[in-house]
């Protein structure tokens, strides 16, 4: 299997299948530090990242945003002083798709190289 952080997102339509329970368990093994949140019945992946200050948090936000734009798959990003909360889910299917796990793994990769992490 290709490492998730090296994989690319596939185009996802409203009729694309959500990840199955078995797929969910397997994919979560690759991103164990992410949490599953359910909001308004929609399952989402979420993780907070801590930084030394707002400048570093904003730089990380911009790096995640650039990666998201390149893949055409966009997260929820909440940037605060010293903290960025990243949330991935697939809007068109109102739940989780493999793309979300790819981008969560890629977000971890970006964070590993980010300056100013706590």
C-alpha positions in Angstrom: 0.0 0.0 0.0 1.2 3.5 -0.8 2.0 5.6 2.2 -1.0 7.9 2.8 1.0 11.0 2.9 2.4 10.2 -0.6 -1.0 9.3 -2.2 -3.2 11.7 -4.1 -6.8 12.5 -3.7 -9.3 11.2 -6.3 -12.2 13.2 -7.6 -15.2 12.6 -5.3 -18.8 12.9 -6.3 -21.9 13.0 -4.1 -22.5 9.2 -4.8 -19.0 8.2 -3.7 -19.0 5.7 -0.9 -18.0 6.7 2.6 -15.3 4.6 4.2 -16.6 1.4 5.7 -16.1 0.5 9.4 -13.2 -1.9 8.3 -11.6 0.7 6.2 -12.0 3.3 9.0 -10.1 1.1 11.4 -7.3 0.4 9.0 -7.0 4.0 7.9 -7.0 5.3 11.5 -3.9 3.1 12.2 -2.0 5.4 9.8 -3.0 8.6 11.7 -3.5 7.4 15.3 -3.2 10.9 16.7 -6.3 12.2 14.9 -9.8 12.2 16.6 -13.1 11.3 15.1 -15.7 14.0 15.7 -19.4 13.8 14.7 -21.1 17.1 14.0 -24.7 17.3 12.8 -24.4 13.6 11.9 -21.3 14.1 9.8 -18.2 12.1 10.8 -15.0 14.2 10.6 -11.3 13.8 11.4 -9.8 16.5 13.6 -6.5 17.4 15.2 -5.1 20.4 17.0 -1.5 21.5 16.4 0.3 23.7 18.9 2.8 26.4 18.0 5.0 29.0 19.8 3.0 32.0 18.5 0.5 33.2 16.0 3.1 33.8 13.2 4.1 30.1 13.2 0.4 29.0 13.5 -0.5 31.1 10.5 2.5 29.8 8.4 1.3 26.3 9.1 -2.3 27.2 8.2 -1.0 28.6 4.9 1.1 25.5 4.1 -1.9 23.2 4.8 -4.1 25.5 2.7 -1.6 25.3 -0.2 -1.5 21.5 0.0 -5.3 21.4 0.1 -5.6 23.6 -2.9 -3.1 21.5 -4.9 -5.3 18.4 -4.2 -8.6 20.1 -4.6 -9.7 18.9 -1.2 -10.2 21.5 1.5 -10.3 21.3 5.4 -11.8 23.4 8.1 -8.9 25.4 9.5 -9.3 27.3 12.8 -6.2 29.4 13.4 -5.7 30.9 16.9 -2.7 32.2 18.8 -0.4 29.3 19.1 -2.9 26.7 17.8 -4.4 25.4 14.6 -7.2 23.0 14.6 -7.5 21.1 11.3 -10.7 19.2 10.4 -11.1 17.0 7.3 -14.3 15.5 5.9 -15.8 15.2 2.4 -18.5 17.7 2.0 -20.1 16.1 -1.0 -20.7 12.8 0.8 -21.3 14.3 4.3 -18.7 12.0 5.8 -15.3 10.4 5.5 -13.6 9.3 2.3 -10.1 7.9 1.8 -9.1 11.4 0.6 -9.6 12.8 4.2 -7.1 10.3 5.5 -4.6 11.1 2.8 -4.9 14.8 3.6 -4.7 14.1 7.4 -1.5 12.2 6.8 -0.2 15.0 4.6 -1.1 17.5 7.3 1.0 15.5 9.8 3.9 15.6 7.3 3.6 19.4 6.9 3.5 19.7 10.7 6.7 17.6 11.1 8.6 20.2 9.0 6.8 23.3 10.5 8.8 25.9 12.3 7.8 26.9 15.8 6.0 23.7 16.9 5.5 23.1 20.6 
